[in-house]
C-alpha cells in the first residue's frame, strides 16, 4: 500500500520499543526518513538497527527525554538539519508508573503530566508552524487505552 510517505520526514518519540518502534518501522517501510528518540540510547540504537535492516531507510537516532524542553529542541533541530523540516510527528511516551490515586505523590503527578501531555504539546508547538507554512503535515499522538477504559492500579 502506498500511503504517500516516500521521502517524508517523520519524527517518532518513544521509539525504542513497543508502539513507537512499530510506528517508526511502518513509516520507514513506506519510504519516510525517520528520526527516533527515547531516553534509552542502547535500546534506541537496537531499534534503529532493526529498522534499517528491515527497510534500508535512513534513521536518525538521538537519545532524548521528551520531558526536557532543551532535549526536544536539540532533537528536532538535528532532525531538520539532517533530513529537512519535520512533516510527520508521532507523539508517544511511556506512561507513568502504576499506583493508586491516594498513594500517588504530587511529584509523580507532575512527572506524569510532563511525560504524557506536556511533551506532546511541546513537540506540536515546535513543528506546527512549519507544517502550516508548507500547508502539509501530520500529527499523531499515541496514548494508553486507559484514557478510555480505566484499569485497576493505573
Sine and cosine of phi, psi and omega as CSV:
sin_phi,cos_phi,sin_psi,cos_psi,sin_omega,cos_omega
0.00,0.00,0.72,-0.69,0.04,-1.00
-0.98,-0.18,0.94,-0.35,-0.01,-1.00
-1.00,-0.08,0.13,0.99,0.03,-1.00
0.96,0.27,0.49,0.87,-0.04,-1.00
-0.99,-0.16,-0.06,1.00,-0.06,-1.00
-0.81,0.59,0.86,-0.51,0.04,-1.00
0.98,0.21,-0.07,1.00,0.02,-1.00
-0.94,0.34,0.45,-0.89,0.02,-1.00
-0.98,-0.17,0.89,-0.46,-0.05,-1.00
-0.88,-0.47,0.67,-0.75,0.10,-1.00
-0.92,-0.40,0.77,-0.64,0.06,-1.00
-0.81,-0.59,0.89,-0.45,0.03,-1.00
-1.00,0.06,0.48,-0.88,0.01,-1.00
0.87,0.49,0.71,0.70,-0.17,-0.99
-0.98,-0.22,0.28,0.96,-0.01,-1.00
-0.98,0.19,-0.29,0.96,-0.03,-1.00
-0.30,-0.95,0.09,-1.00,0.16,-0.99
0.85,0.53,-0.64,-0.77,-0.07,-1.00
-0.89,0.46,-0.60,0.80,0.01,-1.00
-0.90,0.44,-0.72,0.69,0.04,-1.00
-0.89,0.45,-0.70,0.71,0.00,-1.00
-0.88,0.48,-0.62,0.78,0.02,-1.00
-0.92,0.40,-0.71,0.70,0.03,-1.00
-0.87,0.49,-0.67,0.74,0.03,-1.00
-0.89,0.46,-0.70,0.72,0.02,-1.00
-0.88,0.47,-0.68,0.73,0.03,-1.00
-0.91,0.42,-0.65,0.76,0.03,-1.00
-0.90,0.44,-0.65,0.76,0.04,-1.00
-0.88,0.47,-0.48,0.88,0.03,-1.00
-1.00,0.09,0.01,1.00,0.08,-1.00
0.99,-0.13,0.14,0.99,0.03,-1.00
-0.97,0.24,0.49,-0.87,0.22,-0.97
-0.99,0.12,0.80,-0.60,-0.17,-0.99
-0.89,-0.45,0.79,-0.62,0.13,-0.99
-0.94,-0.33,0.80,-0.60,-0.06,-1.00
-0.83,-0.55,0.54,-0.84,0.06,-1.00
-0.65,-0.76,0.37,-0.93,0.18,-0.98
-0.15,-0.99,0.11,-0.99,0.01,-1.00
-0.98,0.19,-0.40,0.92,-0.11,-0.99
-1.00,-0.09,1.00,-0.09,-0.08,-1.00
-0.85,0.53,-0.69,0.72,-0.04,-1.00
-0.89,0.45,-0.75,0.67,0.03,-1.00
-0.91,0.42,-0.58,0.82,0.02,-1.00
-0.91,0.42,-0.70,0.72,0.04,-1.00
-0.89,0.46,-0.64,0.77,0.03,-1.00
-0.91,0.42,-0.67,0.75,0.04,-1.00
-0.88,0.47,-0.70,0.72,0.00,-1.00
-0.89,0.46,-0.65,0.76,0.03,-1.00
-0.89,0.46,-0.67,0.74,0.05,-1.00
-0.88,0.47,-0.70,0.71,-0.03,-1.00
-0.90,0.43,-0.71,0.70,0.02,-1.00
-0.88,0.48,-0.71,0.71,-0.03,-1.00
-0.90,0.44,-0.59,0.80,-0.03,-1.00
-0.98,0.20,-0.48,0.88,-0.18,-0.98
-0.81,-0.59,-0.39,0.92,-0.12,-0.99
0.97,0.26,0.16,0.99,-0.06,-1.00
-0.96,0.28,0.39,-0.92,0.16,-0.99
-0.97,0.24,0.77,-0.64,-0.01,-1.00
-0.74,-0.67,0.84,-0.54,0.11,-0.99
-1.00,-0.09,0.75,-0.66,-0.01,-1.00
-0.90,-0.44,0.77,-0.63,0.10,-1.00
-0.54,-0.84,0.87,-0.50,0.09,-1.00
-0.92,0.39,0.80,-0.59,-0.02,-1.00
-0.41,-0.91,0.66,-0.75,0.10,-0.99
-1.00,-0.06,0.90,-0.43,-0.09,-1.00
-0.92,0.38,-0.18,0.98,0.07,-1.00
-0.99,0.11,-0.10,1.00,0.01,-1.00
-0.98,-0.18,0.89,-0.45,0.01,-1.00
-0.85,0.52,-0.67,0.75,-0.03,-1.00
-0.93,0.36,-0.60,0.80,0.04,-1.00
-0.92,0.40,-0.67,0.74,0.06,-1.00
-0.88,0.48,-0.72,0.69,0.00,-1.00
-0.86,0.51,-0.71,0.70,0.00,-1.00
-0.89,0.45,-0.68,0.73,0.00,-1.00
-0.90,0.45,-0.75,0.67,-0.03,-1.00
-0.94,0.35,-0.57,0.82,0.07,-1.00
-0.90,0.43,-0.71,0.71,0.02,-1.00
-0.91,0.41,-0.61,0.79,0.06,-1.00
-0.87,0.50,-0.74,0.67,0.00,-1.00
-0.90,0.43,-0.64,0.77,0.01,-1.00
-0.89,0.45,-0.69,0.72,-0.09,-1.00
-0.99,0.13,-0.67,0.75,-0.13,-0.99
-0.93,-0.36,-0.40,0.92,-0.14,-0.99
0.91,-0.41,-0.05,-1.00,-0.07,-1.00
-0.89,0.45,0.57,-0.82,0.01,-1.00
-0.93,0.36,0.81,-0.59,0.00,-1.00
-0.94,-0.34,-0.41,0.91,0.00,-1.00
-0.74,-0.67,0.80,-0.60,0.05,-1.00
-0.86,-0.51,0.79,-0.61,0.10,-0.99
-0.89,-0.46,0.95,-0.30,0.07,-1.00
-0.99,0.15,0.82,-0.57,-0.01,-1.00
-0.39,-0.92,0.77,-0.64,0.06,-1.00
-0.49,-0.87,0.51,-0.86,0.05,-1.00
-0.88,0.47,0.43,-0.90,-0.01,-1.00
-0.99,0.15,0.14,-0.99,0.03,-1.00
-0.94,0.34,0.29,-0.96,0.02,-1.00
-0.90,0.43,0.46,-0.89,0.02,-1.00
-0.90,0.44,0.46,-0.89,0.05,-1.00
0.22,-0.97,0.26,-0.97,0.04,-1.00
-0.99,-0.16,0.22,-0.98,-0.11,-0.99
-0.83,0.56,-0.76,0.64,-0.10,-1.00
-0.91,0.42,-0.49,0.87,-0.07,-1.00
-1.00,-0.08,-0.07,1.00,-0.02,-1.00
-0.99,0.10,0.84,-0.55,-0.06,-1.00
-0.97,0.26,0.35,-0.94,0.09,-1.00
-0.84,0.54,-0.58,0.81,0.03,-1.00
-0.91,0.42,-0.64,0.77,0.03,-1.00
-0.91,0.41,-0.63,0.78,0.07,-1.00
-0.88,0.47,-0.67,0.74,0.00,-1.00
-0.90,0.44,-0.72,0.70,0.03,-1.00
-0.87,0.49,-0.68,0.73,0.00,-1.00
-0.89,0.46,-0.67,0.74,0.03,-1.00
-0.88,0.47,-0.72,0.69,0.00,-1.00
-0.90,0.44,-0.61,0.79,-0.04,-1.00
-0.96,0.27,-0.75,0.67,-0.17,-0.98
-1.00,-0.05,-0.42,0.91,-0.01,-1.00
-0.90,-0.44,-0.84,0.55,-0.13,-0.99
-0.89,0.46,-0.57,0.82,0.02,-1.00
-0.89,0.46,-0.64,0.76,0.03,-1.00
-0.91,0.40,-0.68,0.73,0.04,-1.00
-0.87,0.49,-0.71,0.70,-0.02,-1.00
-0.88,0.47,-0.69,0.72,0.03,-1.00
-0.89,0.45,-0.72,0.69,0.00,-1.00
-0.86,0.50,-0.69,0.72,-0.01,-1.00
-0.87,0.49,-0.53,0.85,-0.03,-1.00
-0.98,0.18,-0.59,0.81,-0.09,-1.00
-0.99,-0.12,-0.40,0.92,-0.09,-1.00
-0.87,0.49,-0.68,0.73,0.00,-1.00
-0.84,0.54,-0.68,0.74,0.02,-1.00
-0.92,0.40,-0.64,0.77,0.03,-1.00
-0.89,0.46,-0.68,0.73,0.02,-1.00
-0.90,0.44,-0.68,0.73,-0.04,-1.00
-0.93,0.38,-0.53,0.85,0.04,-1.00
-1.00,0.05,-0.15,0.99,0.00,-1.00
0.86,0.51,0.56,0.83,0.07,-1.00
-0.34,-0.94,0.69,-0.72,0.08,-1.00
0.12,-0.99,0.36,-0.93,0.02,-1.00
-0.69,-0.72,0.72,-0.70,0.08,-1.00
-0.80,-0.60,0.82,-0.58,0.03,-1.00
-0.82,-0.58,0.74,-0.67,0.05,-1.00
-0.89,-0.46,0.84,-0.55,0.01,-1.00
-0.98,-0.19,0.72,-0.69,0.03,-1.00
-0.61,-0.80,0.02,-1.00,-0.07,-1.00
-0.98,0.22,0.49,-0.87,0.12,-0.99
-0.85,0.52,-0.39,0.92,-0.06,-1.00
-0.93,0.36,-0.13,0.99,0.11,-0.99
-0.96,0.28,-0.35,0.94,0.04,-1.00
-0.95,-0.30,-0.56,0.83,-0.07,-1.00
-0.77,-0.64,0.99,-0.17,-0.02,-1.00
-0.84,0.55,0.56,-0.83,0.03,-1.00
-0.82,-0.57,0.62,-0.79,0.04,-1.00
-0.81,0.59,0.74,-0.67,0.06,-1.00
0.99,0.13,0.01,1.00,0.04,-1.00
-0.85,-0.52,0.00,0.00,0.00,0.00
